[in-house]
Structures are given as structure tokens and as C-alpha cells.
């Protein structure tokens, strides 16, 4: 199965609100992102998610102060 990551470059509140409105379950949250199955990808884009290359995605998360390191992600789930 292929997965996408859903993130916010603004806040976790924005991320959770978007995921909830899109029907992504809370169990998909991993501290700084949601794992989204491939079959949801097109719907996420239609709802306003912006496809972003992984390097830019990580850069945006760091700039917003939202990026967790692997140990922090494990502790958050």
C-alpha cells in the first residue's frame, strides 16, 4: 500500500481540523503528520491539500516548529 503524509505548515489545530473534515481517523496521526492511504490522495487535493515534495514538506514543518524527531513521534503516539 502507498501512503501520503498530510501536514500543516501553520498549526496542529489546522491539521487536525482538516483531517477531521476529510474523514481521516485520529489513529492516522503520528505526532506531526497523518498517514493517508493512496486512495484518499485525490480527495485531499480537492479539499485543498497542496502536493509537496518531501524535502519541501520537512523544511516547512521545521520552519513552523512542528517537525518532531523520530523519538518524539514515538512518544506522541
C-alpha positions in Angstrom: 0.0 0.0 0.0 1.2 3.5 -0.8 0.8 6.3 1.7 1.0 10.1 1.7 1.7 12.4 4.6 -0.8 15.1 5.5 0.8 18.0 7.4 0.2 21.7 8.2 2.8 24.4 7.9 0.7 26.5 10.3 -0.5 24.6 13.3 -1.6 21.2 14.6 -5.0 22.6 15.2 -5.3 23.3 11.4 -4.0 19.8 10.7 -6.5 18.1 13.0 -9.4 20.2 11.7 -8.5 19.4 8.0 -8.1 15.7 8.8 -11.4 15.5 10.7 -13.3 17.3 7.9 -11.8 14.9 5.4 -12.7 11.9 7.4 -9.2 10.8 8.2 -9.3 8.9 11.6 -7.3 10.2 14.6 -5.4 6.8 14.6 -3.6 8.0 11.4 -1.9 10.9 13.4 1.8 10.4 14.1 2.8 13.4 16.2 3.4 15.9 13.3 1.5 14.3 10.4 -1.3 12.0 9.3 -0.6 8.9 7.2 -3.2 8.9 4.4 -3.8 5.9 2.2 -3.3 6.4 -1.5 -7.0 6.1 -2.3 -7.6 9.3 -0.3 -4.9 11.3 -2.1 -7.1 12.9 -4.8 -9.8 13.8 -2.4 -7.3 15.5 -0.1 -6.0 17.6 -3.0 -9.6 18.5 -4.0 -10.2 19.6 -0.4 -7.2 22.0 -0.5 -4.1 19.9 0.3 -1.1 21.0 -1.7 1.1 18.2 -3.1 4.6 19.0 -1.9 7.9 17.2 -2.5 9.2 15.5 0.7 12.2 17.9 1.2 10.0 20.9 1.0 7.5 19.3 3.3 10.1 18.7 6.0 11.5 22.2 5.5 8.0 23.7 6.0 7.4 21.6 9.1 10.7 22.7 10.6 10.1 26.4 9.8 6.7 26.2 11.5 8.3 24.5 14.6 6.1 21.4 14.0 8.6 18.8 13.0 9.2 16.0 15.5 12.2 13.8 15.5 11.6 10.0 15.5 11.8 9.6 19.3 9.3 12.5 19.8 6.9 10.9 17.2 7.1 7.5 19.0 6.3 9.2 22.3 3.4 11.1 20.8 1.6 8.0 19.5 
